[in-house]
Amino acid sequence: MAAASSSSATVTNIMLAIYEKKTNSIDLYRPLRQYICFTYSEREAVNLEDDLSTVKTLRSDIERVPDPAPTTRRDLLISYFKALCLIETRFPISPDRDHINSIQFTWFDAFKQKQKAVQQNIHLEKAAILFNLGAVYSQIGLSYDRATVEGRRQASHAFIAAAGSFAFLRDNASTKASMGNSTTVDLSVECAGMLERLMLAQAQECVFENTIAKGSTPGVCAKISRQVGLYYEEALAALNAAPLKDHFEKAWIAHVQLKAALFYAEACYRYGLELHEKEEIAEEIARLRSGVSTLTEAKKSSKGAPAQLLDAISKLEVNLNRNLERAMKENDRVYLMRVPSPSSLPPLPAFSMVKSMQMNDVLDASKEKMFASLVPDSSAKALSRYTEMVDDVIRTQAEKLQQGSELTRVRLKEMDLPDSILALEGNFSLPEDLKNEVEKVQASGGPAGLEAELQQLRDLRRVNQELLVQTEELLQKEAAEDAQFRSQFGTRWTRPQSSTLTKTLQERLNKFAANLKQAGESDVRIERSVREHASLMSILNHRPIEAALPSLSRPIMSLDANEDAIVGALKQSLRQLETLGAQRAGLEDMLKEMKRKDDILPKLMTSTGSYEDLFRKEIAKYDHICEEIAQNIEAQEQLLMQIQVQNEEFGAVFNLEDYKASREKCYKQIQAALAKCKEIKENINEGLKFYVTLQDAINNIKLQCSDFVMTRNIQCREMMEDVQRQMAGFNFQDRESTGPYPSVGQPRQNPRSSTQQLTESQSISHPSPQTPYYRPPEQPMHGYGHPPPPYTAPQQPSPYHVPPSTGAPYPPPHAQQHTPVGHEYGQPAYPGWRGPYYNAPAEQSGSHPRPPYTIPNPYHPHQSGYYKQ
């Protein structure tokens, strides 16, 4: 079955270890020795007496009660498995009469010990040893003190090794061991896979506990915890499916099921902490509800589970409910977000910190010397020598083939073939890299599409201009109204003038206007560049681009009219050369295939004559291929000489040199057009980015101005009511001593305005330490800049480039989110003002954010290189 253990550090650290499989005693010594005597000689059996005794001792130790030290047991199992690998290749163990048929391996199921498997093959023995190796690794993991960081790290490594053992069992031995009539479920592919997942889950769990101990962020902890749950869920799925269903005790299944639920809920809890920090309250509520629901459902089938595990679940459930209650209260009072259903949420992110250990190196028996003499050493050396001879033949012939192909490529390139033939037929194409660049430019609209992009620049500039005008009109209208009331009521109109409150806003609007003006100048330069280079870039409008290339024409006058014969002979020679190249590829493949099938070991083992005679006979198999390769290379050389003569005649008749010169000139024109088109497109894109960024900034300040105007209007109504009451003689008693409205900065004993008078004093007499919504930029914002460099120097910076600035026009978002009530726009509230308009009951919940009011991200003029200093 399984053993359980719990750490004193955490009640959740309850893990499982696997008990080893049991076996019956068998004698390997006598049957193996008899086989050596019968197959080889008595002398050979005497020489191998030590190896036979070692195998006997190893098997005897396996049969005994496990050693108290798990590490000693682990080393024993590894040594015995390597011995079994060596025995498998030299001793045929099976029911066949000519094989070793007197050995029967018996192994009992580790989880239901009344069931057993009995087979006369070594596959069952190897599979059982691998299972026990994984079990011992799991026991080693449980033996460490997992109350410490180092203990958990060592335990994680042991569980990883256990997972690797069970994975090796699944991939290499389970299928073979299950082929007999007598098998057990614990060695099946399904059970080995389930145990691998279980061990990985426990290894990841140790990593999770160390992550918590190191104080990692909630997001990291959530990912690691979720992966623990996934590993447990995979193990649980295997336990609930055939053939493992009903094979394990209910306590085993309850443990895995509760662990899966526990770490899923733990991931929800940790992820909820990260969401709360990000103020994503709606998703936090959904995640916490999902975690609580999972724990509630898991506790329904917790019969037989350890009390410590149930206690851990209860504590986690309390934490989940506490955070859930807090999040729901905050959402109801502040955020008012719609909580999504758990089914609509994406899966929790997971990250695996463990993977099964690769056991190939640990269990590799290739370097073991046991029973090495059963394969004659002389035969092994002879085989190695023959292999070297074959490799030398293959290497020499492959080099000849590669040199022949490279020679053909270089010679044809020197003769400009087959490009000149293709040009004559009208099928010539640009070099691949140049053609790809042209197609990329054409796919994005090419030179003809620049006008549409320029129109986008104009439209965006117009939209930004209109937004600026609208924003300025808002402030002007409010200032006019304020001046009118100030003129009407005189000294009774005590609130601050609009011009003193909107100074920062007006300065920013003026700077935006300056930016727009300079941007317009840069746009003009771009448009001028497009007009000036339209003829240069027009070559890129040809579709396909090859239509712009010069063509190789036939001569106008011919004395003997033999052009067709010259071209036909050259094309025929090129086809023959292509055929020779295909033959070389086939010869190389033939060499490799012959080497793959060349196995003379059986002949070496049975040969009684000289090895040299055998080698000469066998290596002669490659002679005919070597001869074909030599003929191919010679025919290619003759054909290349013939093609050179034909190409010289072709070039003389068709004036090939003039064609090459005009073609190169066209290439350079295309490259220049590409460079200019790319330069203009980059400048336009910089402009588009600039206008989009500026539009966001202007919209932002327009929204702030609208809010400012609305607040001033509400204050205006309040003040008018008080002024009218004063004029009618209905002053309140609390105003008799101090006057109806205190001067700016004076204290006032009005209950409803105590907060405002404090903030007013701080705002005017002593600037508030908090950053106001409208803080003037630390550096002046520049618009477009100097004219762009001449287009003959495309390596210069674009006309919209600007070096990075150290100043930021706006304060960072976190400083803006904590502005005190009454300081929304850097101004004190009117003394009779009851608070910011955001809390007015007439406003709808969706019209403005709830406090603290958060503005969009500030506009940073230096984020784009669209203008330069």
RACOR-V853020 format. One record per backbone hydrogen bond with DSSP energy under -1.0 kcal/mol. NH is the residue of the N-H (numbers start at 1). CO is the residue of the C=O. If there is no record, write none. Layout:
nh = (NH;NH)
co = (CO;CO)
//
This chain:
nh = (3;5;7;13;14;15;17;19;24;32;33;34;35;36;37;38;39;40;45;46;47;48;49;52;53;54;55;56;57;58;59;60;61;62;63;64;73;74;75;76;77;78;79;80;81;82;83;84;85;86;87;88;89;90;91;100;101;105;107;108;109;115;117;119;126;127;128;129;130;131;132;133;134;135;136;137;138;139;140;141;142;143;146;148;152;153;154;155;156;157;158;159;160;161;162;163;164;165;166;167;168;169;170;171;172;173;174;177;178;179;187;188;192;193;194;195;196;197;198;199;200;201;202;203;204;205;206;207;208;209;210;211;212;213;214;215;216;221;222;223;224;225;226;227;228;229;230;231;232;233;234;235;236;237;238;239;240;241;244;245;247;253;254;255;256;257;258;259;260;261;262;263;264;265;266;267;268;269;270;271;272;273;274;275;276;277;278;279;280;281;284;285;286;287;288;289;290;291;292;293;294;295;296;297;298;299;301;302;305;310;311;312;313;314;315;316;317;318;319;320;321;322;323;324;325;326;327;328;329;330;331;332;333;334;335;336;344;345;351;357;363;368;372;374;375;380;381;382;383;384;385;386;387;388;389;390;391;392;393;394;395;396;397;398;399;400;401;402;403;404;405;406;407;408;409;410;411;412;413;414;415;416;417;420;422;423;424;425;427;435;436;437;438;439;440;441;442;443;444;445;446;449;450;453;454;455;456;457;458;459;460;461;462;463;464;465;466;467;468;469;470;471;472;473;474;475;476;477;478;479;480;481;482;483;484;485;486;487;488;489;490;492;493;494;502;506;507;508;509;510;511;512;513;514;515;516;517;518;519;520;521;522;523;524;525;526;527;528;529;530;531;532;533;537;538;540;541;542;547;548;549;566;567;568;569;570;571;572;573;574;575;576;577;578;579;580;581;582;583;584;585;586;587;588;589;590;591;592;593;594;595;596;597;599;604;605;606;607;614;615;616;617;618;619;620;621;622;623;626;627;628;629;630;631;632;633;634;635;636;637;638;639;640;641;642;643;644;645;646;647;648;649;650;651;652;653;654;656;659;660;661;662;663;664;665;666;667;668;669;670;671;672;673;674;675;676;677;678;679;680;681;682;683;684;685;686;687;688;689;690;691;692;693;694;695;696;697;698;699;700;701;702;703;704;705;706;707;708;709;710;711;712;713;714;715;716;717;718;719;720;721;722;723;724;725;726;727;728;729;730;735;736;739;746;750;753;757;758;759;760;761;762;763;764;765;766;793;796;801;815;816;817;823;826;833;839;840;843;847;863;867)
co = (17;15;13;10;12;5;3;1;106;28;29;30;31;32;33;34;35;36;41;42;43;44;46;48;49;50;51;52;53;54;55;56;57;58;59;60;69;70;71;72;73;74;75;76;77;78;79;80;81;82;83;84;85;87;87;92;99;119;117;22;115;112;107;105;122;123;124;125;126;127;128;129;130;131;132;133;134;135;136;137;138;139;144;145;148;149;150;151;152;153;154;155;156;157;158;159;160;161;162;163;164;165;166;167;168;169;169;173;174;176;184;185;188;189;190;191;192;193;194;195;196;197;198;199;200;201;202;203;204;205;206;207;208;209;210;212;211;217;218;219;220;221;222;223;224;225;226;227;228;229;230;231;232;233;234;235;236;238;241;241;244;249;250;251;252;253;254;255;256;257;258;259;260;261;262;263;264;265;266;267;268;269;270;271;272;273;274;276;275;279;280;281;282;283;284;285;286;287;288;289;290;291;292;293;294;295;298;299;302;306;307;308;309;310;311;312;313;314;315;316;317;318;319;320;321;322;323;324;325;326;327;328;329;330;330;331;341;342;223;160;359;365;369;371;372;376;377;378;379;380;381;382;383;384;385;386;387;388;389;390;391;392;393;394;395;396;397;398;399;400;401;402;403;404;405;406;407;408;409;410;411;413;412;416;418;419;420;421;422;431;432;433;434;435;436;437;438;439;440;442;441;446;447;449;450;451;452;453;454;455;456;457;458;459;460;461;462;463;464;465;466;467;468;469;470;471;472;473;474;475;476;477;478;479;480;481;482;483;484;485;486;489;490;492;498;502;503;504;505;506;507;508;509;510;511;512;513;514;515;516;517;518;519;520;521;522;523;524;525;526;527;528;529;533;534;537;538;539;544;545;546;562;563;564;565;566;567;568;569;570;571;572;573;574;575;576;577;578;579;580;581;582;583;584;585;586;587;588;589;590;591;592;593;597;600;601;602;603;610;611;612;613;614;615;616;618;619;620;622;623;624;625;626;627;628;629;630;631;632;633;634;635;636;637;638;639;640;641;642;643;644;645;646;647;648;649;650;651;655;656;657;658;659;660;661;662;663;664;665;666;667;668;669;670;671;672;673;674;675;676;677;678;679;680;681;682;683;684;685;686;687;688;689;690;691;692;693;694;695;696;697;698;699;700;701;702;703;704;705;706;707;708;709;710;711;712;713;714;715;716;717;718;719;720;721;722;723;724;726;725;732;733;735;743;748;750;753;754;755;756;757;758;759;760;761;761;790;793;798;812;812;813;820;823;830;836;837;840;844;860;800)
//
